[in-house]
Amino acid sequence: MASLQKKGDAWYCQFIYSRRRHTFTIGEVTPTEARRWKANAENLLLLVRHGRLEVPRGVAITDFILHDGKPPVDPAIAVRKDTTLHQLREGYLNTVSNGAIENNTLTTTRIHLTHIEKSFGKNFILAGLTLGKLQEHITRRSKEVAAVTIKKELDTFRSVWNWGLRMKWIDQPFPSSGLVYPKTEEKLPFMTWAEIERRVKAGGDADELWECLYLNIEKVAELLAFVKSKNAPDWVYPMIVMAAHTGARRSEMIRAKLEDIDLAAGVITIREKKRARGTRTTRRVPVTPLLSVVLKPLLKRQNGKSYLFGQGDRPLSVQATHKAFWRGLKDSKWSVIKGWHTLRHSFISACASKGVDQRILDGWVGHQTEEQRVRYRHLYPSLQEAAIRQVFG
C-alpha cells in the first residue's frame, strides 16, 4: 500500500518496496490528482509483485512509477534479453583474440563452443538456458567423449557466460549447480618405459598407458642422443633438451626470449600464462650442464634476434613445433611418446624419484594444486620407504 503526504503546497507519495521506504514527489496538484497518483503507484507495485511487470535493471523504482512503468533505460546498463549463443560466442572470441589468452587456449575455446552450439543451436536464446538443457548436453556428449572432456567444455562455457554477465548481455547466473556427470576413472600414475611394456603385454590399453610414460634419466639421455643424430632444424634439439632439463611447457618455450637465458648466473626465466588468470607470471629454473652447452651456440646464432627458438623475429607456431617433434621421432621406437608434455612429465618424475623437495619442484615447474602433484607422489622413494618401515620395521 502507498500513502500520501502534503508538505506546504506539494504532495508526496510513500511506499515500501524490497523492504525499504521510498518517496517520490507528485507536486502541486489537487487532492483528486494526488489520489490518482497513489492509486497508480499501488497498481504498478501490485503488477511487479505478481510478475506481470519487471523493473528494468539500473532503473530506480520511483522513476519506474513516475514514468507509469515505462521509464527510459540507459543503453549502457540495459540487459539484452535476446542474446543468442552465437552472438555470445563471437563477442567473446573477438574480445579475447587481442592476446588476452594464448593461442592454444583460444583454439581449445573455439572447439568447446562448437560442441556447445551443436547441442543448442547457434540461434539459441541464452535466456532459455536451464539446468535441464545443460544436462541434455552432457547426455549427448557422454556417448562421444569422457566425462573430463565434457567438464572442460562446460567450464569454458561458464567462463564465456560470466563474461556475458559482465557485458550485460545476460542477466542470470550460469545454471550449472546440480549437474550429474558420468562416472570417470582417475588417471593412472606415471610409469617407466619397462613398466608400460609389461602392462601392454598383459593386455593393457596401449594408448592409455603410453600417455602415462615418463623417461628415467637413462632413457632421457638415450632420447636426446637419438634426436641429436637426426637431420632437423637447428632449434629442434636445443628445444627438446630444454623441455627435458627444465620441465618447461611447449607454449612456454615458444615464448622464450634471449634475455631469459642467463648462463652466467646459471638460470632460465620461464614466462608463464597458466598460473594466474589475467597476469603474466614467471618462474626460474637452474640450467643443467648439458643445457648450458647446448644453448651457447644457439644464443650465438640468435644474437640480435628476440626469440630463442625458430627464426627469432617472432615466436614459433604450435604447428611448427608439433610437426618437428613428430618428424623427429617417426618410424623409431620413440614414436610411442605422445608429445612434448612427456618431456615435462619426465623432468618432474626424475626429480621426484631422486627425492627433490616438493616445494623446490613446485617452484621449478609451476605446480600449485594437490591434483597436479598426486600423480608423482609414488615416485618419492624416501617417503615410500619411511612409510613402510613405520609399519614393518
Buried (B, 14 or more C-beta within 10 A) or exposed (E): EBEBEEEEEEBBBBBEBEEEEBEBEBEEBEEEEBBEBBEBBBBBBEEBEEEEBEBBEBBEBBBBBBEEBEBEEEEEEBBBEEBBBBBBBEBBBEEBEEEEBBBBBBEBBEEBBEBBBEBBEEEBBBBEBEBEEBBEBBEEBBEEEBBEBBBBBBEBBBBBBEBBBEBBBBBEEBBBEEBEBBEEEEEBBBBBBEBBBEBBEEEBEEEBBBBBBBBBEEBBEBBBEBBBEEEBBEBBBBBBBBBBBBBBBBBBBBBBBBEBBEBEEEEBBBBBBEEEEEEEEEBBBEBBEBBBEBBEEBBEEBEEBEBBBBEBEEBBEBEBBEEBBEBBBEEEEBEBBEBBEBBBBBBBBBBBBEEBEBEEBBEBBBBEEEEEBEBBEBBBEEBEEEEEEEEEE
